């Protein structure tokens, strides 16, 4: 079964579309699974189907991801057959601290901002997850609170497997259990790396490493000089929270880097000299590591 077809099924046989967290009427497109089975019933598309649940670029973001493509066809099929599609406006909460339902999600359009719980617009931004990134809460199974909150950055589409549907798949597929554990470890390492920078590095190194991470996740090469445009619109206040300083301070740092020819600031930031940023971040990391060894 192709990915495009799988995403036109119902909650026991495929994705359900929700707009800003509210379900739309796609019951006509649902297919019931046999009792006691995780596999969908033979596909029976019922008309009318007004619009596809996901655009081609969104379906491509799912199928081309390295984590998802590493799974067996059976696991990929079962995940999609129990998936829910939700679309969010910019800044909308995807899940907060008190959301107790376990989830496994992928960003299929836009980006997802990960922050500490209850911080929303005041605390640091720990990570931005780009299109095609799968993520799962890193708290322990059975925990009553999440250890992070997730918000939409721009118009964002998220596909997720939730609650009992996820539990059923984890019980059935040992391969999926191992893969989700690895996924949680990746996110935890990403968050800890950011927290480590905030706690130990001076501002120039924190900013350099932050921009380098954004280059990896959202960068697009701009010929002919090999500049890297960070393809996510970040306000200076947002960038300031990512490195733990005021908006005024980050403005001064950006102007300094611009004068040095390291980057260009506009609606989006373009890194002109990536090697200079690497040197700024790695120099301070080397010094800090030497002190820790001593």
N, C-alpha and C positions, 0 to 999 in steps of 0.2 A: 504494500500500500504506500502510495507516495505521501510525502510530507504535506503537500497542498491538500490532499483529500482528508488526511487524518485530522487536520485542523478545522474541519467543517462538521465535526461530530458533536454530540452532547456530553454532559458531565460523566456518563458512564461509557461513552464511546468517543470522546474527543473534547475539543476546546469549547468553552463558553465565553462569549464576549460580554464584557462589562465596560461601561463608560463612566469614568470617575468613580469607580467602585460600585455602580448600580447596574444590575443585569439588564441587558436588552432582550427583546423577544426573539430568541433563536430556537425556540422549542421545536419548530418545524424541521430543524436540521439535526435533531438528536436521534441517536440510534442506541437502543438498549442493549446492554451486554447480557449474555446468558447468566442465570443464577449461579453464584459461586465461581464465576470465571472472571479473570481480569482481561481477557481478550475480547475485543468488540464483536458484536454480531456482524453478519455480512452487511456490507455497506448498502444503505438504501437512502439516497439523497431525496429529500422531499422538497418540492418547490412550493412557493417561491423562495428563492435565496437572494435577498436584495443585494448584498455586497459580500465579498469574501471576508472572513474574520481577520486575516492578516494580509498585508500587501506582499508582493514578491520579495521586496528587499527585507521585510521582516522575517519571512520564512527562510530566506538565505542566511540571515543572522543566526538563526537557530541551527540550521543544518551544517553550517561551515565552522562552527565553534569546535575547538580542539577537544574540550572535555566531553561534549555531547557526541561527537563523531568517534570518540574512543570506545563508546559503549557498544554492546552487541545490538544487532538489529531488533531483537526481541525486546530488550530493555528500552530502546529508543521508542519503539512502537507503543509499549505500555505506558510510558511517560506521557506521550502526546495524547493518548486516548483518555487520559484522566486530567488533562490540563485545563486551566481557566485563563482566558485572556482578559486583561484589564488595561484600560487606558486612563492616564492621569494628566491633569493640568500641571503646569509648572508650580513647584513648591508643595504639591499635595502629599500628604503622608501616605506612604505605602504600607508601612506597619510601624507601630510605636513600641514603647517599652512593655506595655501590658498585653500585647498580642500573644496569646498562649498557643495558638494553633501552629504546629510545625509547618514549614514551607520549604519548597525547593523551587527557585525562580530563575528566570533568565530575562535579561534586558533585550528586547527585540527592536526598540526604537528609543532614541533619546539617551538619557543617562540616569543613573541612580546615585544619590548622595548618601553616604554612610556617616552618621554622627553618633556621639554618645546619646543615650536615652535622656529625654527631657531637655535637650539643649536647643533644639530646632534652629533658631536664628542667632543664638548667643554663644554657643559652645563651638569647639573646633570641628572642622570637617575632616574626618579621618581618611576618607577615600571617595573617589568618583569611579563608578563602575561603568565601562563603556558598553556599547551595543555588542551583543553576542556573549556577554559574561553571565555565567550561571553563579548563583550564590545561595547560601543557606545560613540560617542563624547559627552562630558559633556557640551558643549556650548549651549546657548539658541537656540531654534528653530528659523530659519531665519537668524542666525548669518552668517556674511560673512567670518569669520575666525575661525578656530579651536583654542582651548586653549591648545592643546597638539599635538605632532607629534608622529607617530608610525613607528618603524623600525623592520625589521626581524632580529632575533637572531639565527644564524645558518640557515640551509635550512628550510624554514617555509612555511606552507600551511594555507591559511586563506579562509574561506567560508563567504560570505557576501551578505546581501540584501541591495540594494542601491537605492537612488534617488526616482523616482516616484513609483517604486515597493514597497519601504518601506512606502511611504506616503499612498498608497492604502491599505496596510495591517493595518496600524495604524488607518485609518479611519474606516475600517470594523470591527476591533476587539478591543473593549474597554479593554478586558483582556490583550492584547498585549501592549496597551498604558501604562497601569499601570505597567506591568512587565518591560518595557523598562525604565520607570521613576525610578523604583527601581534599575535597573542595573546601570543607570547613577549615582545614589546616592552612590552605592557601590564603583564605581571607583573614584568618587570625594573624598569620605572618605579615600580611600587608598592613593590617591595623597596628600591629606591634612595631613595625618599622617606622611608621609615622609617629607613634608615641615616643619612640626612642629618639627620633630627631628633635621633637619638641622638648624633650627633657634634657638633652645633652649637647646640642649643637648651637652655635651662634646663628643669628638671623641670616647672614649671607649664605651659609651652608644649608640652612633649612629651606630657604627660598630656592636655591639651586636644585636641591634634591626634589623638591615639590614640582618644579617646572620639568625636570627630567622624567618624573613619573607620569606627568600629564602628556609629555611627548610620546612616551611608550604607549599609553592608552588611547590618546586622541590625536596623535601627530599625523600630519600629511605633508609629504615632501613637496617643496616648491622649487622647481628647476629655475635657472640652471645652476644656482649656487649651492643647492643642497640645504636651504633653509627649511625649518620644520614649523609649520603652522599648527598651533594647538586648536583643534576644531571643536572647542566648547567655549561658549561665551561666559566668562567669569567676571563679575563685578569686582572692583578692587577690595571692597569690603569682604567678599567671599574669599578671595585669595588671602587677605589678611588673617581671616579666621583659620585658614589651612595651616598657617605658619605661626599663629599665636601672637600677633601684634595688632596695633591699631591700623586703621585705614590710612591715616596720615603717614605712618612709618613705612608701610608697604609702598605708598606712592613715591616716597623718596628713594627707596631701594630700586624700584622699577626705573625711575628716571636715571639713576646712576648707571644701571646696566644698559640702558638705552644710549647714554652718552658714550659708553665704552664699546658700543657696537655689538653687544652680546645679544640683544633682542630688540624687537620693534613692537610697540604697544598701540593697538587700535581697538576695533570691536573685538578682535581676537588677538592673542599674543603670538608673535612669530619669533622663534628662536633662530638667530642668525649665526651664532657661534656655540654649537653644542659642546665642543671640546672645552671651552672656557667654563661652562656650567659644571661639567664633569670634574674639572680641576678644582673648582671652588668647593664642591661637595666632598670629593675624595680626600682633599688635603686635610680638612677638619676631621673627617672620619679617621684618617690615619693617626692624627695627633691624639684624638680621644681614645682610640684603641690602645695606643702606647701607654697612656696614663692608666687605663683600666688594667693592663697587664702588670704594670708596676705596682 
